[in-house]
Amino acid sequence: MKHCILFAAAIIACFFSEGLQAQVLKNNAKPDVLFINRRGAEVDTMSATQVIDLYYSTIEKGFRQTGLPKFIISGKDQKMIFGIGGNVNTRLSYDFDGIANDLDFVTSAIPVPNSPKQRQQFQLDPSTSTLYFKAIAHAGRLGPIVGYIQADFRESNNLGFSLNMAYIELAGFSIGRRFTTFCDLGASPSTVDFEGPNGYPMVYNTMIRYTRKFNDHWSMAVAAEMPNLSASLASDMSSIPQRMPDFPLYFQYSWNKGRSHLRASAIFRDMFYYDDQSDATKSVFGWGTQLSGSIQAGKRLTTYMQFLYGEGIAAYIQDIAGTGLDLVVNPKRPNSLQALPMMSWIAGAQYMFSSKWLATAAYSGVKVFSRNDYRDANTYQIANYLSVNLFYNLTESCQLGAAYLYGTRRNMDKEQGHANRVQAIVQYNF
């Protein structure tokens, strides 16, 4: 078996062909390509570039995505390639004048009202360090078949692996666990804070997805995703297994060689619970719509936006996912549940001063509306999130970041809390 390690001559033109295109908190170094069993074949930089091009074509780009690994292994005739990568990172944070009671800056975790007991907080967190593996094989006319696994250390005790994504892609179909189809990963700037904007629909789901790219501008996707219901049940109600998947879909228009896009998304849900009084299963319909996108305005500035509105879709807004707001009691019909209206928004920008220095800013918010006189004093009503970030590429593989974050939370009784955080990160990518 012949082994030959090549340093690729240049990273893919997609990164640097239009001026300043360095990635944020991702590997910017040239991948090393290891060729195995190339008997008698000439190993050159062109072959290495072809391998990197193929790997790059399978990458989902956007917020919190891993990018290119430092090492790629290629089999004979490039019919099978395997990427191994990851990062080691540590975040340091200090909360003052109110805290977000979480490792991440989660505005729903801000105590309401503020208390002298919860004014300051110091944290060090390495648990978002990540490992990922990708295998790509030729499948004839069906194109490449891709298998991907990504995990970090965000178990409850921060000591063990936590599976983030595990999926297979073939001929436009994706089966497995990944970010929900309802999330536009390109609609938010990168942040030092791992959580990111509070209104982002950035949640993991297990799914069957079909994606179709019609041409260089138009694409769409539709999926059936594993439902995750978090309801505030009355005493005479019970939770039951869900009977229908959630159905998200989107249509997207891209331009400027894919660096700008607009996306229209929708999601439909049928949420089930059990009424113990009538001994019957009941359901409530939920839905959501979203307009999102990013626009690259020149070589240095990129702008981002998202607006989301729907009913019973708290599971798809990361600040309130799992807080019991998918369904709540209907005061006008006490033996039934209802879906509350809710919305979220994001406005952001990214500016590249040079290939080493980059700044981002994001403002985001989430609001839950009352319906049928629903008023619970301690129930979340509105929260705001502001993040200003500065990144520095110390080397192609090592990056530094610093940020200031401000957040507020107000409940339905009008009580409010706020939090301030300064945060820094050191990340080494491989």
C-alpha positions as CSV (number, residue, x, y, z in Angstrom):
1,M,0.0,0.0,0.0
2,K,1.4,3.3,-1.0
3,H,0.8,6.4,1.2
4,C,1.5,9.9,0.0
5,I,0.6,13.0,1.9
6,L,0.0,16.1,-0.2
7,F,-0.5,19.6,0.9
8,A,-3.1,21.0,-1.5
9,A,-1.8,23.9,-3.6
10,A,-4.6,26.2,-2.7
11,I,-7.9,26.1,-0.8
12,I,-11.0,26.0,-2.9
13,A,-11.6,29.1,-5.0
14,C,-15.0,29.5,-3.3
15,F,-13.3,30.7,-0.2
16,F,-11.0,33.4,-1.6
17,S,-11.8,34.1,-5.2
18,E,-13.9,37.2,-4.4
19,G,-11.6,38.9,-2.0
20,L,-12.0,38.4,1.7
21,Q,-13.8,35.2,2.4
22,A,-12.2,33.8,5.5
23,Q,-14.4,31.5,7.6
24,V,-15.4,32.3,11.2
25,L,-14.5,29.7,13.8
26,K,-13.7,27.2,11.1
27,N,-10.6,25.7,9.6
28,N,-8.9,28.1,7.1
29,A,-5.8,26.0,6.6
30,K,-5.2,24.0,3.4
31,P,-6.5,20.4,3.9
32,D,-3.9,17.6,3.8
33,V,-4.9,14.9,1.4
34,L,-3.7,11.3,2.0
35,F,-3.9,9.1,-1.1
36,I,-4.1,5.3,-0.5
37,N,-3.3,2.5,-2.9
38,R,-2.5,4.7,-6.0
39,R,-0.4,2.0,-7.7
40,G,1.5,3.5,-10.5
41,A,-0.7,6.6,-10.6
42,E,0.9,10.0,-10.6
43,V,-0.1,11.9,-7.4
44,D,-0.2,15.6,-8.1
45,T,-1.8,18.8,-6.7
46,M,-4.6,18.5,-9.3
47,S,-5.8,15.2,-7.8
48,A,-5.7,16.8,-4.3
49,T,-7.7,19.7,-5.5
50,Q,-10.3,17.4,-7.1
51,V,-10.7,15.6,-3.8
52,I,-11.2,18.9,-1.9
53,D,-13.6,20.1,-4.5
54,L,-15.8,17.0,-4.1
55,Y,-15.7,17.2,-0.3
56,Y,-16.6,20.9,-0.4
57,S,-19.6,20.3,-2.6
58,T,-21.2,18.2,0.1
59,I,-20.8,20.8,2.9
60,E,-23.9,22.6,4.3
61,K,-22.8,26.1,4.9
62,G,-23.8,28.6,7.5
63,F,-24.1,29.2,11.2
64,R,-22.2,26.7,13.4
65,Q,-21.3,24.5,10.4
66,T,-17.9,22.7,10.5
67,G,-16.5,23.5,7.1
68,L,-13.5,21.7,5.7
69,P,-11.5,19.3,7.9
70,K,-7.7,19.4,8.1
71,F,-7.3,15.8,6.9
72,I,-9.0,14.0,4.0
73,I,-8.2,10.4,3.0
74,S,-8.8,9.4,-0.6
75,G,-9.1,5.8,-2.0
76,K,-8.0,4.6,-5.3
77,D,-9.4,6.6,-8.2
78,Q,-11.1,8.9,-5.7
79,K,-14.1,6.7,-5.6
80,M,-14.1,6.8,-1.8
81,I,-13.0,9.7,0.4
82,F,-13.1,10.1,4.2
83,G,-12.8,13.3,6.1
84,I,-11.8,13.6,9.8
85,G,-12.0,16.9,11.6
86,G,-13.1,18.8,14.6
87,N,-12.1,21.6,17.0
88,V,-11.0,22.2,20.6
89,N,-12.5,25.3,22.1
90,T,-12.9,27.0,25.4
91,R,-15.3,29.9,26.1
92,L,-14.7,32.2,29.0
93,S,-17.7,34.4,30.2
94,Y,-18.5,36.9,32.9
95,D,-22.0,38.0,33.6
96,F,-22.7,41.3,35.4
97,D,-25.7,43.4,36.3
98,G,-27.9,40.4,35.9
99,I,-27.2,36.9,34.5
100,A,-28.4,34.5,31.9
101,N,-28.4,31.3,34.1
102,D,-26.9,29.0,31.4
103,L,-23.6,28.2,29.9
104,D,-24.9,29.9,26.7
105,F,-26.6,33.3,26.6
106,V,-30.2,32.1,26.7
107,T,-32.6,35.0,27.2
108,S,-35.4,32.7,28.5
109,A,-33.0,31.8,31.4
110,I,-32.8,35.4,32.6
111,P,-34.3,35.5,36.1
112,V,-37.4,37.6,36.4
113,P,-37.3,39.9,38.2
114,N,-33.5,40.4,38.7
115,S,-32.3,39.4,42.1
116,P,-29.2,40.5,44.1
117,K,-28.3,36.8,44.4
118,Q,-27.9,36.5,40.6
119,R,-26.0,39.6,39.6
120,Q,-22.6,38.1,38.7
121,Q,-21.4,34.8,37.2
122,F,-18.0,33.5,36.0
123,Q,-17.8,30.4,33.7
124,L,-15.3,28.4,31.6
125,D,-16.8,26.0,29.1
126,P,-14.9,23.5,26.8
127,S,-18.0,21.3,26.2
128,T,-18.8,22.5,22.6
129,S,-15.5,21.0,21.3
130,T,-16.4,18.9,18.4
131,L,-15.5,15.8,16.4
132,Y,-16.9,15.0,13.0
133,F,-16.5,12.3,10.3
134,K,-17.6,12.2,6.7
135,A,-17.5,9.5,4.1
136,I,-18.2,10.1,0.5
137,A,-18.5,7.4,-2.1
138,H,-19.5,7.4,-5.8
139,A,-22.9,5.9,-6.5
140,G,-23.0,6.0,-10.3
141,R,-25.7,8.1,-11.8
142,L,-27.2,8.8,-8.4
143,G,-24.2,10.9,-7.6
144,P,-22.2,10.8,-4.3
145,I,-23.5,9.0,-1.2
146,V,-22.6,10.9,1.9
147,G,-22.5,9.7,5.5
148,Y,-21.9,12.2,8.3
149,I,-21.5,12.1,12.1
150,Q,-20.9,15.0,14.4
151,A,-20.8,15.1,18.2
152,D,-19.7,17.4,21.0
153,F,-19.5,17.0,24.8
154,R,-22.8,18.7,25.7
155,E,-24.1,15.8,27.8
156,S,-25.9,17.0,31.0
157,N,-22.7,16.5,33.0
158,N,-20.5,17.9,30.2
159,L,-18.3,14.7,30.4
160,G,-19.6,12.6,27.6
161,F,-20.3,12.6,23.9
162,S,-23.6,14.2,22.7
163,L,-24.8,13.3,19.2
164,N,-25.6,16.4,17.2
165,M,-25.9,15.1,13.6
166,A,-25.9,11.6,12.0
167,Y,-27.3,11.3,8.5
168,I,-27.0,9.8,5.0
169,E,-27.5,11.7,1.8
170,L,-28.1,10.2,-1.6
171,A,-29.8,11.6,-4.8
172,G,-31.3,14.5,-3.0
173,F,-32.6,12.5,0.0
174,S,-31.3,12.9,3.5
175,I,-32.2,10.5,6.3
176,G,-31.1,11.0,9.9
177,R,-30.6,13.7,12.4
178,R,-29.5,17.3,11.5
179,F,-30.7,20.9,11.8
180,T,-34.4,21.2,11.0
181,T,-35.4,22.0,7.4
182,F,-37.3,25.1,8.9
183,C,-33.9,26.6,9.8
184,D,-32.1,28.8,7.3
185,L,-28.5,28.3,8.4
186,G,-27.4,31.2,6.2
187,A,-29.7,33.8,7.8
188,S,-27.5,34.7,10.9
189,P,-24.0,36.0,11.4
190,S,-21.6,33.9,13.5
191,T,-21.4,34.7,17.2
192,V,-18.9,33.9,20.0
193,D,-21.9,32.7,22.0
194,F,-22.7,29.1,21.0
195,E,-26.5,29.6,21.3
196,G,-26.7,32.5,18.9
197,P,-29.7,34.8,18.3
198,N,-32.6,33.8,20.6
199,G,-35.2,33.9,17.7
200,Y,-33.3,31.4,15.5
201,P,-35.2,28.1,14.7
202,M,-31.9,26.3,15.2
203,V,-33.0,22.9,16.6
204,Y,-31.9,19.3,15.8
205,N,-34.5,16.9,14.4
206,T,-34.5,13.4,13.0
207,M,-36.0,13.5,9.5
208,I,-36.5,12.3,6.0
209,R,-35.7,15.3,3.7
210,Y,-35.7,15.7,-0.1
211,T,-33.8,18.7,-1.5
212,R,-33.9,19.7,-5.2
213,K,-31.7,22.3,-6.9
214,F,-33.4,23.4,-10.1
215,N,-30.6,25.6,-11.4
216,D,-28.0,28.1,-10.1
217,H,-30.7,30.2,-8.6
218,W,-33.7,28.1,-7.5
219,S,-33.8,25.3,-4.9
220,M,-36.4,23.8,-2.6
221,A,-36.7,21.2,0.2
222,V,-39.5,19.3,1.9
223,A,-39.2,17.0,5.0
224,A,-41.1,14.8,7.4
225,E,-39.5,15.4,10.9
226,M,-39.8,13.8,14.2
227,P,-42.2,15.8,16.3
228,N,-41.2,17.2,19.7
229,L,-44.2,18.5,21.7
230,S,-43.8,20.5,24.9
231,A,-47.2,21.4,26.3
232,S,-48.5,22.9,29.5
233,L,-51.2,20.3,30.4
234,A,-54.0,20.7,32.9
235,S,-54.4,18.2,35.7
236,D,-57.1,16.2,33.8
237,M,-54.9,15.9,30.7
238,S,-52.1,13.5,29.7
239,S,-49.3,13.5,27.2
240,I,-49.3,10.8,24.6
241,P,-47.0,9.7,21.8
242,Q,-47.3,11.9,18.7
243,R,-49.0,10.4,15.7
244,M,-47.9,12.7,12.9
245,P,-44.5,14.1,11.8
246,D,-44.0,17.8,11.4
247,F,-43.8,18.9,7.7
248,P,-41.4,21.8,6.9
249,L,-40.6,23.0,3.4
250,Y,-38.9,26.0,1.7
251,F,-38.2,27.6,-1.6
252,Q,-35.0,29.6,-2.1
253,Y,-33.6,32.0,-4.6
254,S,-29.9,32.6,-4.7
255,W,-27.6,35.0,-6.7
256,N,-24.1,36.4,-6.6
257,K,-22.7,32.9,-7.0
258,G,-24.6,31.6,-4.0
259,R,-23.3,34.3,-1.6
260,S,-26.7,36.0,-1.4
261,H,-30.2,34.4,-1.0
262,L,-33.8,34.8,0.0
263,R,-35.8,31.9,1.4
264,A,-39.5,31.5,2.1
265,S,-40.3,28.6,4.5
266,A,-43.4,27.1,6.1
267,I,-44.1,24.3,8.6
268,F,-47.2,22.4,9.5
269,R,-47.8,20.4,12.8
270,D,-50.6,18.2,14.2
271,M,-50.1,18.0,18.0
272,F,-51.9,15.3,20.1
273,Y,-52.8,15.1,23.8
274,Y,-55.2,13.0,25.9
275,D,-58.3,14.4,27.6
276,D,-58.8,12.2,30.7
277,Q,-62.3,13.6,31.4
278,S,-63.8,12.6,28.1
279,D,-61.4,9.7,27.7
280,A,-60.5,10.9,24.2
281,T,-57.5,11.8,22.1
282,K,-57.5,15.4,20.9
283,S,-55.3,17.4,18.5
284,V,-54.4,21.0,17.8
285,F,-53.1,22.2,14.4
286,G,-49.9,24.4,14.4
287,W,-48.3,26.2,11.6
288,G,-45.5,28.7,10.9
289,T,-44.1,30.9,8.1
290,Q,-40.7,32.4,7.7
291,L,-38.9,34.8,5.4
292,S,-35.1,34.8,5.7
293,G,-31.9,35.4,3.9
294,S,-28.5,37.1,3.5
295,I,-27.1,39.6,1.1
296,Q,-23.4,40.2,0.4
297,A,-23.0,43.9,-0.3
298,G,-19.5,44.0,-1.7
299,K,-16.5,42.1,-0.7
300,R,-16.5,43.1,3.0
301,L,-20.1,43.5,4.2
302,T,-22.8,40.8,4.5
303,T,-26.3,41.5,5.9
304,Y,-28.7,39.0,7.4
305,M,-32.4,38.9,8.3
306,Q,-35.2,36.6,9.4
307,F,-38.8,37.1,10.3
308,L,-40.9,34.1,11.6
309,Y,-44.6,34.0,12.6
310,G,-46.9,31.1,13.5
311,E,-49.0,29.3,16.1
312,G,-47.9,26.4,18.3
313,I,-44.3,26.4,17.0
314,A,-42.3,27.1,20.2
315,A,-40.4,23.8,19.5
316,Y,-38.9,25.6,16.5
317,I,-37.8,28.8,18.3
318,Q,-34.7,27.9,20.3
319,D,-35.2,30.4,23.1
320,I,-38.6,28.8,24.1
321,A,-38.2,25.2,22.8
322,G,-39.1,22.8,25.6
323,T,-40.7,25.4,27.8
324,G,-44.3,24.2,27.5
325,L,-45.5,26.8,25.1
326,D,-46.3,24.6,22.1
327,L,-49.8,24.2,23.7
328,V,-51.4,25.8,26.7
329,V,-54.8,25.7,28.4
330,N,-57.6,27.6,26.8
331,P,-59.3,29.6,29.6
332,K,-62.6,29.8,27.6
333,R,-62.6,26.0,27.2
334,P,-60.8,24.7,30.3
335,N,-60.9,21.1,29.1
336,S,-59.0,21.9,25.9
337,L,-55.6,23.2,24.8
338,Q,-54.8,25.9,22.3
339,A,-51.8,27.1,20.2
340,L,-50.6,30.6,21.0
341,P,-49.4,33.0,18.3
342,M,-45.7,33.7,18.4
343,M,-43.1,35.4,16.3
344,S,-39.3,35.9,16.2
345,W,-36.9,38.1,14.2
346,I,-33.2,38.5,13.5
347,A,-31.2,41.4,11.9
348,G,-27.5,41.1,11.6
349,A,-24.3,42.1,9.8
350,Q,-20.8,40.9,9.2
351,Y,-17.9,43.1,8.2
352,M,-14.4,41.9,7.2
353,F,-11.6,44.4,8.0
354,S,-9.0,42.0,6.5
355,S,-8.3,38.3,6.1
356,K,-7.5,38.2,9.8
357,W,-10.0,40.6,11.5
358,L,-13.8,40.3,11.2
359,A,-16.7,41.7,13.2
360,T,-20.4,40.7,13.5
361,A,-23.5,42.0,15.2
362,A,-26.9,40.5,15.7
363,Y,-30.2,41.8,17.2
364,S,-33.0,39.2,17.7
365,G,-36.2,38.9,19.6
366,V,-39.1,36.5,20.4
367,K,-42.7,37.4,21.4
368,V,-45.5,35.2,22.5
369,F,-49.0,36.5,22.2
370,S,-52.0,35.9,24.4
371,R,-55.2,34.3,23.1
372,N,-58.6,33.7,24.7
373,D,-57.6,35.7,27.8
374,Y,-54.7,33.4,28.5
375,R,-52.6,35.1,31.2
376,D,-50.1,33.3,33.4
377,A,-48.0,35.7,35.4
378,N,-44.7,33.7,35.1
379,T,-45.2,32.8,31.4
380,Y,-42.6,34.2,28.9
381,Q,-44.0,37.1,26.8
382,I,-41.1,38.8,25.1
383,A,-37.3,38.7,25.1
384,N,-34.6,40.6,23.2
385,Y,-31.0,39.6,22.4
386,L,-28.1,41.8,21.3
387,S,-24.6,40.4,20.4
388,V,-21.5,42.3,19.1
389,N,-18.5,40.1,18.2
390,L,-14.9,40.5,17.1
391,F,-12.9,37.6,15.6
392,Y,-9.2,37.3,14.9
393,N,-7.5,34.5,12.9
394,L,-4.4,34.0,15.0
395,T,-3.3,31.3,12.5
396,E,-5.2,29.5,9.7
397,S,-6.3,26.9,12.3
398,C,-6.5,28.9,15.5
399,Q,-9.0,31.7,16.1
400,L,-9.9,34.1,18.9
401,G,-13.1,35.9,19.6
402,A,-14.6,38.4,22.0
403,A,-18.1,39.5,22.5
404,Y,-20.5,41.7,24.5
405,L,-24.1,40.4,24.9
406,Y,-27.2,42.0,26.3
407,G,-30.6,40.4,26.9
408,T,-34.0,41.1,28.4
409,R,-36.9,38.9,29.3
410,R,-40.4,40.1,30.2
411,N,-43.2,37.9,31.5
412,M,-47.0,38.2,31.0
413,D,-47.3,40.0,34.4
414,K,-45.0,42.7,33.0
415,E,-42.1,41.8,35.3
416,Q,-38.8,42.1,33.6
417,G,-35.2,40.9,34.0
418,H,-32.0,41.7,32.1
419,A,-28.5,40.4,31.7
420,N,-25.1,41.5,30.5
421,R,-22.2,39.2,29.5
422,V,-18.7,39.6,28.1
423,Q,-17.4,36.5,26.5
424,A,-14.2,35.2,24.8
425,I,-13.3,32.1,22.9
426,V,-10.1,30.3,21.8
427,Q,-10.6,27.6,19.2
428,Y,-8.2,25.3,17.4
429,N,-9.5,23.6,14.3
430,F,-8.2,20.3,12.8
